[in-house]
Each structure stands twice: as structure tokens, then as C-alpha cells.
Amino acid sequence: MVCPPVVNKDVQDDFNFPKVELHLHLDGSIRYDTILDLAQKKQIDLQGAKTVDELKKTCCDPRTCKGDKEAIERIAYELCEDQNKNGVVYFEARYSPHFLCDTVPHHLSNGEPATGKLTPREVIQAVKCGLDRGEAKFGVKARSILCCIRGFEDWNNEILELATTMREYGVVAIDVAGCAHGADEQYEESVVRVFQEAAKRGIHRTVHAGESGGAKEVCIAIERMKAQRIGHGYRLILDEDAYKKHAIEEQTHLEGCPYSSVMTGSVELDWPKHPIGRWVKDGVNFSLSTDDPTCFDNSMLSELELAKNEIGLSIHDIWKCQLNAARSCFLPDDEKKPLIQAIIKAEPKKN
């Protein structure tokens, strides 16, 4: 079993510069203690788990927050605190508001009818409240990315409308997540149209691609769906021509998640041959993120330490990833500029 590196003071000192995280799932970033607390209050069975160690052996269970405005606000707030402890100054949290609401039926409802009162719009408002409180308390800025979900195409148009009308609630982009069933699977035309329309409306776009799907999936995301960033994208490297065009020449930003990539089986456990090592050599525009800390028991600092010790990135390489992330984030230019300047000012002297 591969475990994330231990984070100690030496690790904190090595990466003592502002950090930016772009690929982070809100409902995959809930504290273990919070899950246990909410489950106990709501009498939810977590596959028999009663302790943190037991909980870590199970899968993420979003039922503890589903349809609960206060719980959703709480996890957003606590995430800001956790990010602050890792030196993260800006992050983008992505989530499906439909999965967190209780007015829309879906497979996580265990067959129960949707009889709740919290709508997708109200989920976004609750996240905004939590992130705002977190920013005020911890000085960490955060924004929301709304996810379309493969297999739930009926939600796509509403995601587009929510992203259009809720920018004042911190929504900066849309994404599409979910399993790809086949290496070269086409995205549903409905989601392709939604992303094309989002581009026309000036809504930012990132797409999960090249994780379980192949290089062709990444090409479709960029060429047809107008993706500005790619979530994961490791398998783009399997097509040298496409990799050269999109990653090297066009500098499309790739959101790398090292530990997640091997735990999901997207990348073989052979760290010296990890695609991220190639990205560094080729000058690819990429960043480092955790993906789902609840699932993987990792943190931003543990990801950076892993990238240094296992993949072979230098401290300066990892600092450059923060600069890449700041330049590729979905903040407006007037907010992005001081973020970039703060990272440049903190350029490490040692390599």
C-alpha cells in the first residue's frame, strides 16, 4: 500500500511559499471527525465505522451533508481552515450542487424519493457562506466550480444557468466529472453543447479528461468543449502528436494530482516514469492538487513532498507549479494579478 508522505516542520519550511490549488472536490474534502459527528447526529450508518481509522477504510459518504445547509456551510468553512494550515492562499472547490441538494433524485438517494427542501441554488449559497466565513477568519480566498456529471445529463442545462446567474456567489467555472466507460468515449452531445454555450457566455471551463479515458478524450475536451484546463490529463502523453500540440505548444493547463493518479489506477505505480516528470522536462503548464483528501488522506503539503521525493521535482519546480496555478486560475484579472505577484515575490532561493 502506498501512503502519503508525513508532513513535518521540514516539509513546511521547504514549501514556505503561497500555494494555489485548482483541483479539489468539496465533497471529497470533508474532515473525518466532521463526517463522524454528522453521522452520529443523523443516525447514519457509515458501513459500521465509528472511529477515524475505521472511516478511512470506507468510501466517501456524502449523505452526512446532503440536503443540510448548515453542514454544507460547515464543510466549506472547515476546508478554508485546513487549506490555511497547508499555506494555501487560493483554491477552487468543485462540486455537483445536485448531489448535495435533496430536491433532486439520484443514485445516492438509495431509492428514496426526493422530498427535501434544499435546492441546487441553495447549495451554492450555503457553500458561499462557508467560504466567505473561512476567508474572513483565515485569509484564504476560494471560489466554486460547478460540476456536470456523466450519466446525469438532465442536469447539464441547469448547471449552465446556475453558472451564468450565480457568479456573484463565487461561481467561476463549470466542469464535467464522472466515469468514462471506454478509453475513447465521446462526451454526450448535451454536455458538449453546454460547454460550447458556456464559452460563448464567457464562463470558464475545466474538464475531467485523460484520467480513466485516453488521449482522444482530452482532445475532445479541448477542441470541441473549449476546455481551458484539463483535470488530470495524464493519458494525453500516450498520443505524442496531441501531447505536443495541446500541452507543449498551446500550453493548456493540466491539473495534476500525483497521489490520486496512482490510487485510482490512472497511472501505474512507477514514480520515476510518472507523466508529471515528463511535464516538467517539457515545460508543460501544470499544477499540483489533492483531488479528494477525504478519500486519499492527503493534503497539499503531502502532495508537494511526494512530488519532490518520488517524482523528482525540485523545490523551484514546485514553486513554479504555484505560479502556473495562479496564472491559470479562474479569478478575474484584477484579483489574479496580486496573487501572481505574491507568489513571484516568494520565489525560493534554494532549488
C-alpha positions as CSV (number, residue, x, y, z in Angstrom):
1,M,0.0,0.0,0.0
2,V,1.3,3.5,-0.9
3,C,0.8,6.1,1.8
4,P,1.1,9.9,1.5
5,P,4.3,11.3,3.0
6,V,4.3,12.5,6.6
7,V,4.2,16.3,6.8
8,N,6.6,17.8,9.4
9,K,8.2,21.1,10.0
10,D,11.0,20.4,7.5
11,V,8.3,19.9,4.8
12,Q,6.6,23.1,5.8
13,D,9.9,25.0,5.7
14,D,10.7,23.6,2.2
15,F,7.5,24.8,0.8
16,N,7.2,28.1,2.6
17,F,5.6,30.0,-0.2
18,P,1.9,30.8,-1.1
19,K,0.1,27.8,-2.6
20,V,-2.8,27.6,-5.1
21,E,-4.9,24.5,-5.5
22,L,-7.1,24.2,-8.6
23,H,-8.4,20.5,-8.5
24,L,-10.2,19.9,-5.3
25,H,-13.7,18.2,-4.8
26,L,-15.6,19.9,-1.9
27,D,-17.5,16.7,-1.0
28,G,-14.2,14.8,-1.2
29,S,-12.6,17.2,1.3
30,I,-14.7,16.7,4.4
31,R,-12.9,16.1,7.7
32,Y,-13.2,12.6,9.1
33,D,-14.3,14.0,12.5
34,T,-17.0,16.1,10.8
35,I,-18.3,13.0,8.9
36,L,-18.5,11.0,12.2
37,D,-20.1,13.9,14.1
38,L,-22.8,14.5,11.4
39,A,-23.4,10.7,11.0
40,Q,-23.9,10.3,14.7
41,K,-26.4,13.2,14.9
42,K,-28.3,11.9,11.9
43,Q,-28.0,8.2,12.8
44,I,-26.4,7.4,9.5
45,D,-24.6,4.1,9.3
46,L,-21.1,4.5,7.8
47,Q,-20.6,0.9,7.0
48,G,-20.1,0.3,10.7
49,A,-17.3,2.9,11.0
50,K,-17.2,4.5,14.5
51,T,-13.7,5.9,14.5
52,V,-11.5,7.9,12.2
53,D,-9.3,4.9,11.5
54,E,-12.3,2.8,10.6
55,L,-13.7,5.6,8.5
56,K,-10.6,5.8,6.4
57,K,-11.1,2.2,5.3
58,T,-14.5,3.0,3.8
59,C,-15.5,5.1,0.8
60,C,-16.5,8.8,0.9
61,D,-20.2,9.1,2.0
62,P,-21.8,12.4,1.2
63,R,-25.1,11.5,2.8
64,T,-23.9,13.3,6.0
65,C,-24.1,16.6,4.2
66,K,-26.9,16.0,1.7
67,G,-29.7,18.5,1.9
68,D,-28.2,20.1,5.1
69,K,-27.5,23.8,4.6
70,E,-25.6,24.1,7.9
71,A,-23.5,21.1,7.2
72,I,-22.6,22.3,3.7
73,E,-21.6,25.7,5.1
74,R,-19.6,23.9,7.8
75,I,-17.5,21.8,5.4
76,A,-16.8,24.8,3.2
77,Y,-15.6,26.8,6.3
78,E,-13.5,24.0,7.7
79,L,-11.9,23.4,4.3
80,C,-10.6,27.0,4.4
81,E,-9.1,26.4,7.8
82,D,-7.4,23.2,6.6
83,Q,-6.1,24.9,3.5
84,N,-4.7,27.7,5.6
85,K,-2.7,25.1,7.6
86,N,-1.1,24.0,4.4
87,G,-0.2,27.5,3.3
88,V,-2.9,27.6,0.5
89,V,-3.9,31.2,-0.2
90,Y,-6.4,30.5,-3.0
91,F,-8.3,27.4,-4.1
92,E,-11.2,26.4,-6.3
93,A,-13.6,23.9,-4.9
94,R,-15.7,21.9,-7.3
95,Y,-18.9,20.1,-6.6
96,S,-22.2,19.0,-8.0
97,P,-24.9,21.1,-6.4
98,H,-27.4,18.4,-7.4
99,F,-25.6,15.7,-5.4
100,L,-25.6,17.9,-2.3
101,C,-29.2,19.0,-2.6
102,D,-32.2,16.9,-1.5
103,T,-34.7,18.0,-4.1
104,V,-33.3,16.0,-7.0
105,P,-33.5,12.2,-7.1
106,H,-30.3,10.4,-8.0
107,H,-28.5,7.1,-7.3
108,L,-27.1,8.3,-4.0
109,S,-30.6,8.6,-2.6
110,N,-30.7,4.8,-2.2
111,G,-34.0,4.7,-4.0
112,E,-35.7,7.2,-1.7
113,P,-37.9,9.9,-3.2
114,A,-36.6,13.4,-3.3
115,T,-38.8,15.1,-0.6
116,G,-36.3,17.6,0.7
117,K,-36.2,21.4,0.6
118,L,-32.6,22.4,-0.3
119,T,-32.3,23.2,-4.0
120,P,-29.1,23.2,-6.1
121,R,-29.2,27.0,-6.0
122,E,-29.3,27.0,-2.2
123,V,-26.4,24.5,-2.0
124,I,-24.3,27.1,-3.9
125,Q,-25.4,29.8,-1.5
126,A,-24.5,27.6,1.5
127,V,-21.1,27.0,0.1
128,K,-20.6,30.7,-0.5
129,C,-21.5,31.4,3.1
130,G,-19.0,28.9,4.4
131,L,-16.2,30.1,2.1
132,D,-16.9,33.7,2.9
133,R,-16.6,33.0,6.7
134,G,-13.5,31.0,6.0
135,E,-11.9,33.8,4.1
136,A,-12.8,36.3,6.8
137,K,-11.3,34.1,9.5
138,F,-8.3,32.5,7.8
139,G,-7.5,34.8,4.9
140,V,-7.9,32.1,2.4
141,K,-9.7,33.0,-0.8
142,A,-11.9,30.4,-2.5
143,R,-14.3,30.1,-5.4
144,S,-16.7,27.5,-6.7
145,I,-16.7,25.3,-9.8
146,L,-20.0,23.6,-10.7
147,C,-19.8,20.0,-12.0
148,C,-21.9,18.4,-14.7
149,I,-21.9,14.6,-14.0
150,R,-21.6,11.9,-16.7
151,G,-24.7,9.8,-16.5
152,F,-26.8,12.7,-15.2
153,E,-27.1,14.7,-18.4
154,D,-30.5,16.0,-17.4
155,W,-28.7,18.4,-15.0
156,N,-26.4,19.9,-17.6
157,N,-28.6,22.8,-18.7
158,E,-29.3,23.8,-15.1
159,I,-25.6,23.8,-14.3
160,L,-25.1,26.2,-17.2
161,E,-27.8,28.5,-15.9
162,L,-26.6,28.4,-12.4
163,A,-23.0,29.2,-13.5
164,T,-24.5,32.1,-15.6
165,T,-26.7,33.6,-12.8
166,M,-24.6,32.9,-9.7
167,R,-21.3,34.5,-10.4
168,E,-21.9,36.9,-7.5
169,Y,-22.0,33.7,-5.3
170,G,-18.4,32.9,-6.2
171,V,-19.1,30.6,-9.1
172,V,-16.2,30.9,-11.6
173,A,-16.5,27.9,-13.9
174,I,-18.1,24.6,-14.9
175,D,-16.6,21.1,-15.0
176,V,-17.7,17.7,-16.1
177,A,-16.8,14.7,-13.9
178,G,-17.7,11.1,-13.6
179,C,-16.5,7.8,-15.0
180,A,-15.5,7.4,-18.7
181,H,-16.7,4.0,-20.0
182,G,-14.0,3.3,-22.6
183,A,-10.7,4.9,-23.5
184,D,-12.0,6.9,-26.4
185,E,-15.6,7.5,-25.2
186,Q,-17.3,10.6,-26.6
187,Y,-18.9,13.0,-24.2
188,E,-22.7,13.2,-24.5
189,E,-23.6,15.8,-27.1
190,S,-25.7,17.6,-24.4
191,V,-22.7,18.3,-22.3
192,V,-20.6,19.3,-25.4
193,R,-23.3,21.9,-26.3
194,V,-23.4,23.2,-22.7
195,F,-19.6,23.8,-22.7
196,Q,-19.8,25.4,-26.1
197,E,-22.5,27.7,-24.9
198,A,-20.5,28.4,-21.7
199,A,-17.6,29.6,-23.8
200,K,-19.9,32.0,-25.7
201,R,-21.2,33.3,-22.4
202,G,-17.6,33.9,-21.0
203,I,-17.9,31.1,-18.4
204,H,-14.6,29.4,-17.6
205,R,-14.3,25.7,-18.4
206,T,-12.3,22.8,-17.0
207,V,-12.9,19.2,-17.9
208,H,-12.0,15.8,-16.3
209,A,-10.2,14.0,-19.1
210,G,-7.3,11.7,-19.6
211,E,-7.7,10.1,-16.2
212,S,-9.6,6.9,-17.0
213,G,-10.1,7.9,-20.6
214,G,-7.5,8.2,-23.3
215,A,-5.7,10.9,-25.1
216,K,-8.6,11.3,-27.5
217,E,-10.8,12.2,-24.6
218,V,-8.5,15.1,-23.8
219,C,-8.5,16.3,-27.4
220,I,-12.3,16.3,-27.5
221,A,-12.4,18.3,-24.2
222,I,-10.1,21.0,-25.7
223,E,-11.2,21.0,-29.3
224,R,-14.9,20.5,-29.0
225,M,-15.8,21.6,-25.5
226,K,-13.4,24.6,-25.4
227,A,-11.8,23.5,-22.2
228,Q,-9.2,26.0,-20.8
229,R,-7.9,23.5,-18.2
230,I,-7.9,19.7,-18.1
231,G,-8.5,17.8,-14.8
232,H,-5.7,15.2,-14.6
233,G,-4.8,14.7,-18.3
234,Y,-2.1,12.1,-17.7
235,R,-3.0,9.9,-20.7
236,L,-2.6,12.7,-23.2
237,I,1.0,11.7,-23.2
238,L,0.0,8.4,-24.9
239,D,-0.5,10.4,-28.2
240,E,2.7,12.2,-28.8
241,D,1.3,14.5,-31.5
242,A,-1.7,15.5,-29.4
243,Y,0.5,16.0,-26.3
244,K,2.9,18.2,-28.3
245,K,0.1,20.3,-29.7
246,H,-2.1,20.8,-26.6
247,A,0.3,20.6,-23.7
248,I,3.5,21.9,-25.1
249,E,2.6,24.3,-27.9
250,E,-0.8,25.6,-26.7
251,Q,0.1,25.3,-23.0
252,T,-3.3,24.1,-22.0
253,H,-3.2,23.9,-18.2
254,L,-3.1,20.4,-16.7
255,E,-4.4,19.9,-13.2
256,G,-2.1,17.1,-11.8
257,C,-3.0,15.1,-8.7
258,P,0.0,12.8,-8.1
259,Y,-1.2,10.6,-5.2
260,S,-4.7,10.3,-6.6
261,S,-3.3,9.3,-10.0
262,V,-1.8,6.1,-8.7
263,M,-4.5,5.3,-6.2
264,T,-7.2,5.4,-8.9
265,G,-5.1,3.3,-11.2
266,S,-4.9,6.1,-13.8
267,V,-1.1,6.0,-13.7
268,E,1.0,2.9,-12.9
269,L,2.9,3.0,-9.6
270,D,6.3,3.7,-11.1
271,W,7.1,7.2,-9.8
272,P,10.2,7.9,-11.9
273,K,8.1,7.3,-15.0
274,H,5.1,9.4,-13.8
275,P,3.8,11.7,-16.6
276,I,4.4,14.7,-14.3
277,G,8.1,14.1,-14.5
278,R,7.8,14.4,-18.3
279,W,5.7,17.5,-17.9
280,V,8.5,19.3,-16.0
281,K,11.1,18.4,-18.7
282,D,8.8,19.6,-21.5
283,G,7.9,22.9,-19.8
284,V,4.2,22.0,-19.6
285,N,1.8,24.4,-17.9
286,F,0.6,22.3,-14.9
287,S,-0.2,22.5,-11.2
288,L,-0.4,20.1,-8.3
289,S,-3.6,19.3,-6.3
290,T,-5.0,16.8,-3.8
291,D,-8.2,15.8,-5.7
292,D,-10.1,14.2,-2.8
293,P,-8.4,14.4,0.6
294,T,-11.1,12.5,2.4
295,C,-10.7,9.5,0.1
296,F,-6.9,9.6,0.0
297,D,-6.0,11.1,3.4
298,N,-3.6,13.5,1.7
299,S,-3.0,17.3,1.9
300,M,-1.5,19.9,-0.2
301,L,1.8,19.7,1.7
302,S,1.9,15.9,1.4
303,E,1.4,16.2,-2.4
304,L,4.3,18.6,-2.8
305,E,6.5,16.4,-0.7
306,L,5.5,13.4,-2.8
307,A,6.2,15.3,-6.0
308,K,9.7,16.2,-4.7
309,N,10.7,12.9,-3.1
310,E,9.1,10.4,-5.5
311,I,8.8,12.1,-8.9
312,G,11.9,14.2,-8.6
313,L,10.6,17.7,-8.8
314,S,12.8,20.4,-7.3
315,I,11.5,22.9,-4.8
316,H,11.7,25.5,-7.5
317,D,9.7,23.3,-9.9
318,I,7.0,23.0,-7.2
319,W,7.1,26.8,-6.7
320,K,6.6,27.2,-10.5
321,C,3.5,25.0,-10.2
322,Q,2.0,27.6,-7.8
323,L,2.8,30.3,-10.3
324,N,1.2,28.2,-13.1
325,A,-1.9,27.7,-11.0
326,A,-2.2,31.4,-10.2
327,R,-1.9,32.3,-13.8
328,S,-4.4,29.6,-14.9
329,C,-6.9,30.1,-12.1
330,F,-10.4,31.5,-12.9
331,L,-10.3,34.7,-10.9
332,P,-10.8,37.9,-12.8
333,D,-7.6,39.7,-13.8
334,D,-7.8,42.4,-11.1
335,E,-7.8,39.6,-8.4
336,K,-5.4,37.3,-10.2
337,K,-2.7,39.9,-10.6
338,P,-1.9,40.4,-6.8
339,L,-2.0,36.6,-6.4
340,I,0.6,36.2,-9.1
341,Q,2.7,39.0,-7.6
342,A,2.7,37.4,-4.1
343,I,3.9,34.1,-5.5
344,I,6.7,35.7,-7.6
345,K,7.8,37.7,-4.5
346,A,8.1,34.4,-2.6
347,E,10.3,32.6,-5.1
348,P,12.5,30.2,-3.2
349,K,16.3,30.8,-3.2
350,K,17.1,27.1,-2.8
351,N,16.4,24.5,-5.5
